[in-house]
Amino acid sequence: MNIIETIEASGITAKGKKELIKHLYGERLTVRQMCIAKCYDCMGYYSDGRGQDCGIQNCPLYPLMPYREGEKYVGKKMTDETRAKIRARFAK
């Protein structure tokens, strides 16, 4: 049984399944799709039947984990000074 058949047989339908299968067929993914596909893979295709937080906080992808509990990742906050510099650059 190849990996795609394994995923389809034992993996639940959850965030990351279609992205992982798409990757395995050689199709292009966005960075976000790559991250959730890796979470799906790392969590054993959620074969236990639950999409849940992995709790691996030292994982570099954890801020993007689709079932992460608590505060959602929003990226870096931009200061007013940085915004002003960007506006000045685009005004030229």
PAVO-910735 format. One line per field, with one value per atom (N, C-alpha, C): residue in one letter; residue number from 1; atom name; z, x, y. Coordinates in nm, 4 decimals. Each point is the difference from the previous one (the first is absolute). Layout:
code: (a / ...)
pos: (NUM / ...)
site: (CA / ...)
Z: (Z / ...)
X: (X / ...)
Y: (Y / ...)
REM end
This chain:
code: (m / m / m / n / n / n / i / i / i / i / i / i / e / e / e / t / t / t / i / i / i / e / e / e / a / a / a / s / s / s / g / g / g / i / i / i / t / t / t / a / a / a / k / k / k / g / g / g / k / k / k / k / k / k / e / e / e / l / l / l / i / i / i / k / k / k / h / h / h / l / l / l / y / y / y / g / g / g / e / e / e / r / r / r / l / l / l / t / t / t / v / v / v / r / r / r / q / q / q / m / m / m / c / c / c / i / i / i / a / a / a / k / k / k / c / c / c / y / y / y / d / d / d / c / c / c / m / m / m / g / g / g / y / y / y / y / y / y / s / s / s / d / d / d / g / g / g / r / r / r / g / g / g / q / q / q / d / d / d / c / c / c / g / g / g / i / i / i / q / q / q / n / n / n / c / c / c / p / p / p / l / l / l / y / y / y / p / p / p / l / l / l / m / m / m / p / p / p / y / y / y / r / r / r / e / e / e / g / g / g / e / e / e / k / k / k / y / y / y / v / v / v / g / g / g / k / k / k / k / k / k / m / m / m / t / t / t / d / d / d / e / e / e / t / t / t / r / r / r / a / a / a / k / k / k / i / i / i / r / r / r / a / a / a / r / r / r / f / f / f / a / a / a / k / k / k)
pos: (1 / 1 / 1 / 2 / 2 / 2 / 3 / 3 / 3 / 4 / 4 / 4 / 5 / 5 / 5 / 6 / 6 / 6 / 7 / 7 / 7 / 8 / 8 / 8 / 9 / 9 / 9 / 10 / 10 / 10 / 11 / 11 / 11 / 12 / 12 / 12 / 13 / 13 / 13 / 14 / 14 / 14 / 15 / 15 / 15 / 16 / 16 / 16 / 17 / 17 / 17 / 18 / 18 / 18 / 19 / 19 / 19 / 20 / 20 / 20 / 21 / 21 / 21 / 22 / 22 / 22 / 23 / 23 / 23 / 24 / 24 / 24 / 25 / 25 / 25 / 26 / 26 / 26 / 27 / 27 / 27 / 28 / 28 / 28 / 29 / 29 / 29 / 30 / 30 / 30 / 31 / 31 / 31 / 32 / 32 / 32 / 33 / 33 / 33 / 34 / 34 / 34 / 35 / 35 / 35 / 36 / 36 / 36 / 37 / 37 / 37 / 38 / 38 / 38 / 39 / 39 / 39 / 40 / 40 / 40 / 41 / 41 / 41 / 42 / 42 / 42 / 43 / 43 / 43 / 44 / 44 / 44 / 45 / 45 / 45 / 46 / 46 / 46 / 47 / 47 / 47 / 48 / 48 / 48 / 49 / 49 / 49 / 50 / 50 / 50 / 51 / 51 / 51 / 52 / 52 / 52 / 53 / 53 / 53 / 54 / 54 / 54 / 55 / 55 / 55 / 56 / 56 / 56 / 57 / 57 / 57 / 58 / 58 / 58 / 59 / 59 / 59 / 60 / 60 / 60 / 61 / 61 / 61 / 62 / 62 / 62 / 63 / 63 / 63 / 64 / 64 / 64 / 65 / 65 / 65 / 66 / 66 / 66 / 67 / 67 / 67 / 68 / 68 / 68 / 69 / 69 / 69 / 70 / 70 / 70 / 71 / 71 / 71 / 72 / 72 / 72 / 73 / 73 / 73 / 74 / 74 / 74 / 75 / 75 / 75 / 76 / 76 / 76 / 77 / 77 / 77 / 78 / 78 / 78 / 79 / 79 / 79 / 80 / 80 / 80 / 81 / 81 / 81 / 82 / 82 / 82 / 83 / 83 / 83 / 84 / 84 / 84 / 85 / 85 / 85 / 86 / 86 / 86 / 87 / 87 / 87 / 88 / 88 / 88 / 89 / 89 / 89 / 90 / 90 / 90 / 91 / 91 / 91 / 92 / 92 / 92)
site: (N / CA / C / N / CA / C / N / CA / C / N / CA / C / N / CA / C / N / CA / C / N / CA / C / N / CA / C / N / CA / C / N / CA / C / N / CA / C / N / CA / C / N / CA / C / N / CA / C / N / CA / C / N / CA / C / N / CA / C / N / CA / C / N / CA / C / N / CA / C / N / CA / C / N / CA / C / N / CA / C / N / CA / C / N / CA / C / N / CA / C / N / CA / C / N / CA / C / N / CA / C / N / CA / C / N / CA / C / N / CA / C / N / CA / C / N / CA / C / N / CA / C / N / CA / C / N / CA / C / N / CA / C / N / CA / C / N / CA / C / N / CA / C / N / CA / C / N / CA / C / N / CA / C / N / CA / C / N / CA / C / N / CA / C / N / CA / C / N / CA / C / N / CA / C / N / CA / C / N / CA / C / N / CA / C / N / CA / C / N / CA / C / N / CA / C / N / CA / C / N / CA / C / N / CA / C / N / CA / C / N / CA / C / N / CA / C / N / CA / C / N / CA / C / N / CA / C / N / CA / C / N / CA / C / N / CA / C / N / CA / C / N / CA / C / N / CA / C / N / CA / C / N / CA / C / N / CA / C / N / CA / C / N / CA / C / N / CA / C / N / CA / C / N / CA / C / N / CA / C / N / CA / C / N / CA / C / N / CA / C / N / CA / C / N / CA / C / N / CA / C / N / CA / C / N / CA / C / N / CA / C / N / CA / C / N / CA / C / N / CA / C)
Z: (0.0000 / 0.0000 / 0.0000 / -0.0934 / -0.0024 / 0.1002 / 0.0175 / 0.1035 / -0.0264 / -0.1249 / -0.0313 / 0.0360 / -0.0319 / 0.0372 / 0.1522 / 0.0711 / 0.1460 / 0.0571 / -0.0534 / 0.0464 / -0.0265 / -0.1185 / -0.0338 / 0.0817 / 0.0379 / 0.0767 / 0.1489 / 0.0570 / 0.1457 / 0.0475 / -0.0869 / 0.0408 / -0.0040 / 0.1019 / 0.0007 / -0.0884 / -0.0379 / -0.0739 / 0.0994 / -0.0089 / 0.0902 / -0.0768 / 0.0598 / -0.0627 / -0.0259 / -0.1226 / -0.0375 / -0.0862 / 0.0024 / -0.0766 / -0.1498 / -0.0521 / -0.1446 / -0.0423 / 0.0885 / -0.0311 / -0.0058 / 0.0931 / 0.0003 / -0.1246 / -0.0340 / -0.1195 / -0.1249 / -0.0043 / -0.1127 / -0.0131 / 0.1119 / 0.0003 / -0.0510 / 0.0455 / -0.0399 / -0.1491 / -0.0594 / -0.1452 / -0.0770 / 0.0734 / -0.0639 / -0.0357 / 0.0543 / -0.0296 / 0.0922 / -0.0407 / 0.0783 / 0.1133 / 0.1110 / 0.1162 / 0.0428 / 0.0658 / 0.0625 / 0.1282 / 0.0585 / 0.1250 / 0.1082 / 0.0086 / 0.1001 / -0.0219 / -0.1244 / -0.0306 / 0.0375 / -0.0235 / 0.0385 / 0.1504 / 0.0751 / 0.1465 / 0.0507 / -0.0479 / 0.0515 / -0.0503 / -0.1195 / -0.0493 / 0.0906 / 0.0420 / 0.0882 / 0.1362 / 0.0525 / 0.1270 / -0.0129 / -0.1100 / -0.0242 / -0.0023 / -0.0679 / -0.0079 / 0.1383 / 0.0700 / 0.1307 / 0.1025 / -0.0106 / 0.0950 / -0.0408 / -0.0910 / -0.0388 / -0.0731 / -0.0817 / -0.0809 / 0.0873 / 0.1266 / 0.0959 / -0.0005 / -0.0150 / -0.0122 / 0.1274 / 0.1101 / 0.1218 / -0.0060 / -0.1087 / -0.0207 / 0.0528 / 0.0449 / 0.0554 / -0.0566 / -0.0366 / -0.0332 / 0.1279 / 0.0532 / 0.1267 / 0.0024 / 0.0975 / 0.0194 / 0.0345 / -0.0704 / 0.0263 / 0.1282 / 0.0366 / 0.1221 / -0.0100 / -0.1182 / -0.0172 / -0.0232 / 0.1088 / -0.0088 / -0.0526 / 0.0043 / -0.0535 / -0.1494 / -0.0620 / -0.1449 / -0.0700 / -0.1035 / -0.0696 / -0.0718 / -0.0258 / -0.0672 / 0.0991 / 0.1288 / 0.0986 / -0.0055 / -0.0214 / -0.0080 / -0.1106 / -0.1020 / -0.1118 / 0.0079 / 0.1066 / 0.0171 / -0.0082 / -0.0887 / -0.0208 / 0.1211 / 0.0904 / 0.1163 / 0.1288 / -0.0143 / 0.1150 / 0.0941 / 0.1272 / 0.1007 / 0.0451 / 0.0475 / 0.0510 / -0.1080 / 0.0218 / -0.0883 / -0.1392 / -0.1016 / -0.1387 / -0.0448 / -0.0910 / -0.0531 / -0.0948 / 0.0224 / -0.0876 / -0.0627 / 0.0241 / -0.0557 / 0.0881 / -0.0502 / 0.0770 / -0.0035 / 0.1094 / 0.0071 / -0.0585 / -0.0799 / -0.0615 / 0.0824 / 0.0265 / 0.0776 / -0.0902 / 0.0637 / -0.0756 / -0.0770 / 0.0581 / -0.0658 / -0.1291 / 0.0060 / -0.1174 / -0.1071 / 0.0410 / -0.0963 / -0.0719 / 0.0770 / -0.0580 / -0.1015 / 0.0300 / -0.0926 / -0.1291 / 0.0120 / -0.1174 / -0.0853 / 0.0647 / -0.0736 / -0.0757 / 0.0668 / -0.0623 / -0.1219 / 0.0094 / -0.1118 / -0.1195 / 0.0268 / -0.1098 / -0.0562 / 0.0761 / -0.0474 / -0.1068 / -0.0049 / -0.0976 / -0.1404)
X: (0.0858 / -0.0858 / 0.0903 / -0.0231 / 0.0820 / -0.0537 / 0.0741 / -0.0334 / -0.1346 / -0.0317 / -0.1285 / -0.1153 / 0.0129 / -0.1036 / -0.0125 / 0.1128 / -0.0021 / -0.0749 / 0.0287 / -0.0680 / -0.1491 / -0.0373 / -0.1416 / -0.0703 / 0.0707 / -0.0610 / -0.0103 / 0.1041 / -0.0004 / -0.0080 / 0.0280 / -0.0041 / -0.1404 / -0.0332 / -0.1328 / 0.0007 / -0.1176 / -0.0115 / 0.0182 / 0.1125 / 0.0338 / 0.0872 / 0.0228 / 0.0855 / 0.1364 / 0.0452 / 0.1305 / -0.0035 / -0.1096 / -0.0064 / 0.0110 / -0.0864 / 0.0024 / 0.1306 / 0.0579 / 0.1257 / 0.1148 / 0.0029 / 0.1041 / -0.0105 / -0.1210 / -0.0199 / 0.0403 / -0.0365 / 0.0378 / 0.1530 / 0.0686 / 0.1470 / 0.0571 / -0.0570 / 0.0495 / -0.0205 / -0.0970 / -0.0196 / 0.0896 / 0.0825 / 0.0946 / -0.0546 / -0.1152 / -0.0584 / 0.0590 / -0.0113 / 0.0542 / -0.0940 / 0.0606 / -0.0762 / 0.0486 / -0.0879 / 0.0421 / 0.0743 / 0.0661 / 0.0715 / -0.0986 / -0.1130 / -0.1014 / -0.0460 / -0.0250 / -0.0415 / 0.1087 / 0.1264 / 0.1107 / 0.0012 / -0.0228 / 0.0016 / -0.1098 / -0.1233 / -0.1071 / 0.0122 / 0.0597 / 0.0258 / 0.1008 / 0.1029 / 0.1008 / -0.0604 / -0.0865 / -0.0668 / -0.0838 / -0.0704 / -0.0819 / 0.0885 / 0.1136 / 0.0956 / 0.0582 / 0.0445 / 0.0633 / -0.0956 / -0.1273 / -0.0999 / -0.0529 / 0.0693 / -0.0397 / -0.1317 / -0.0247 / -0.1228 / -0.1262 / 0.0191 / -0.1114 / -0.0785 / 0.0727 / -0.0650 / -0.0738 / 0.0230 / -0.0757 / -0.1408 / -0.0283 / -0.1349 / -0.0241 / 0.1056 / -0.0204 / 0.1012 / -0.0478 / 0.0889 / 0.0196 / 0.1209 / 0.0232 / 0.1386 / 0.0209 / 0.1273 / 0.1074 / 0.1129 / 0.1090 / 0.0734 / 0.0009 / 0.0665 / 0.1514 / 0.0567 / 0.1456 / 0.0405 / 0.0118 / 0.0229 / 0.1378 / 0.0969 / 0.1321 / 0.0117 / -0.1065 / -0.0016 / -0.0075 / 0.0828 / -0.0054 / -0.1326 / -0.0769 / -0.1295 / -0.1161 / 0.0265 / -0.1079 / -0.0880 / 0.0573 / -0.0885 / -0.1048 / 0.0244 / -0.0934 / -0.0833 / 0.0162 / -0.0709 / -0.1505 / -0.0722 / -0.1421 / -0.0891 / 0.0362 / -0.0843 / 0.0608 / 0.0906 / 0.0679 / -0.1003 / 0.0175 / -0.0886 / 0.0581 / -0.0860 / 0.0465 / 0.0063 / 0.0870 / 0.0122 / 0.0467 / -0.0670 / 0.0348 / 0.1183 / 0.0780 / 0.1179 / -0.0438 / 0.0485 / -0.0347 / 0.1222 / 0.1153 / 0.1223 / 0.0540 / 0.0990 / 0.0640 / -0.0849 / 0.0043 / -0.0687 / 0.0919 / -0.0564 / 0.0785 / -0.0140 / 0.1121 / -0.0031 / -0.0462 / -0.0449 / -0.0408 / 0.1170 / 0.1198 / 0.1197 / 0.0285 / -0.0131 / 0.0223 / -0.1043 / -0.1251 / -0.1064 / 0.0315 / 0.0459 / 0.0321 / 0.1135 / 0.1031 / 0.1110 / -0.0481 / -0.0879 / -0.0526 / -0.0828 / -0.0857 / -0.0805 / 0.0883 / 0.1072 / 0.0923 / 0.0679 / 0.0373 / 0.0645 / -0.0939 / -0.1277 / -0.0967 / -0.0464 / 0.0147 / -0.0428 / 0.0934 / 0.1230 / 0.0994 / -0.0346)
Y: (-0.1178 / 0.1178 / 0.1239 / 0.0918 / 0.1206 / 0.1028 / 0.1090 / 0.0974 / 0.0687 / 0.0273 / 0.0641 / -0.0934 / -0.1279 / -0.0975 / -0.0100 / 0.0066 / -0.0048 / 0.1196 / 0.1177 / 0.1212 / -0.0098 / -0.0437 / -0.0095 / -0.1070 / -0.1063 / -0.1083 / 0.0310 / 0.0594 / 0.0165 / 0.1440 / 0.0957 / 0.1401 / 0.0555 / 0.0797 / 0.0609 / 0.1245 / 0.0449 / 0.1238 / 0.1127 / 0.0668 / 0.1100 / 0.0977 / 0.1159 / 0.0989 / -0.0615 / 0.0078 / -0.0504 / -0.1249 / -0.0741 / -0.1249 / 0.0259 / 0.0853 / 0.0235 / 0.0660 / 0.0837 / 0.0660 / -0.1005 / -0.0948 / -0.1016 / -0.0887 / -0.0401 / -0.0826 / 0.0784 / 0.1275 / 0.0850 / 0.0051 / 0.0151 / 0.0012 / -0.1323 / -0.1098 / -0.1311 / -0.0270 / 0.0666 / -0.0105 / 0.0972 / 0.0757 / 0.0903 / 0.1362 / 0.0351 / 0.1302 / 0.1063 / 0.1238 / 0.1120 / 0.0368 / 0.0416 / 0.0445 / 0.1377 / 0.0747 / 0.1249 / -0.0364 / 0.0968 / -0.0254 / -0.0440 / 0.0637 / -0.0373 / -0.1442 / -0.0379 / -0.1369 / -0.0996 / 0.0366 / -0.0872 / -0.0232 / 0.1054 / -0.0099 / -0.0919 / 0.0172 / -0.0847 / -0.1433 / -0.0185 / -0.1360 / -0.0695 / 0.0724 / -0.0589 / -0.0335 / 0.0858 / -0.0300 / -0.1275 / -0.0129 / -0.1194 / -0.1242 / 0.0093 / -0.1100 / -0.0309 / 0.1015 / -0.0168 / -0.0612 / 0.0325 / -0.0510 / -0.1375 / -0.0670 / -0.1355 / -0.0040 / 0.1029 / 0.0125 / 0.0073 / 0.0399 / 0.0072 / -0.1311 / -0.1103 / -0.1304 / -0.0430 / 0.0735 / -0.0299 / 0.0600 / 0.0709 / 0.0525 / 0.1391 / 0.0681 / 0.1334 / 0.0977 / 0.1165 / 0.1100 / 0.0778 / -0.0030 / 0.0688 / 0.0620 / 0.0857 / 0.0678 / -0.1025 / 0.0068 / -0.0946 / 0.0349 / 0.1266 / 0.0430 / 0.0083 / -0.0156 / 0.0040 / 0.1454 / 0.0740 / 0.1434 / 0.0376 / -0.0917 / 0.0332 / -0.0304 / -0.0466 / -0.0229 / 0.1357 / 0.0229 / 0.1283 / 0.0259 / -0.1053 / 0.0174 / 0.0136 / -0.0169 / 0.0006 / 0.1255 / 0.1198 / 0.1171 / -0.0094 / -0.0828 / -0.0149 / -0.1277 / -0.0773 / -0.1271 / 0.0239 / -0.0691 / 0.0301 / -0.0237 / -0.0883 / -0.0276 / 0.0537 / 0.0959 / 0.0587 / 0.0648 / -0.0279 / 0.0594 / 0.1334 / 0.0854 / 0.1285 / 0.1050 / 0.0966 / 0.1150 / -0.0398 / 0.0489 / -0.0313 / 0.0862 / -0.0531 / 0.0685 / 0.1093 / 0.1212 / 0.1112 / 0.0652 / -0.0528 / 0.0575 / 0.1103 / 0.0694 / 0.1064 / 0.1258 / 0.0757 / 0.1288 / 0.1063 / 0.0889 / 0.1052 / 0.1272 / 0.0670 / 0.1240 / 0.1147 / 0.1078 / 0.1189 / 0.0584 / -0.0071 / 0.0513 / -0.0781 / -0.1323 / -0.0831 / 0.0294 / 0.0167 / 0.0340 / 0.1314 / 0.0998 / 0.1309 / -0.0123 / -0.0807 / -0.0198 / -0.0670 / -0.0967 / -0.0698 / 0.0951 / 0.0791 / 0.0980 / 0.0987 / 0.0462 / 0.0957 / -0.0616 / -0.1284 / -0.0689 / -0.0118 / -0.0315 / -0.0158 / 0.1324 / 0.1071 / 0.1326 / 0.0538 / -0.0507 / 0.0506 / -0.0340)
REM end
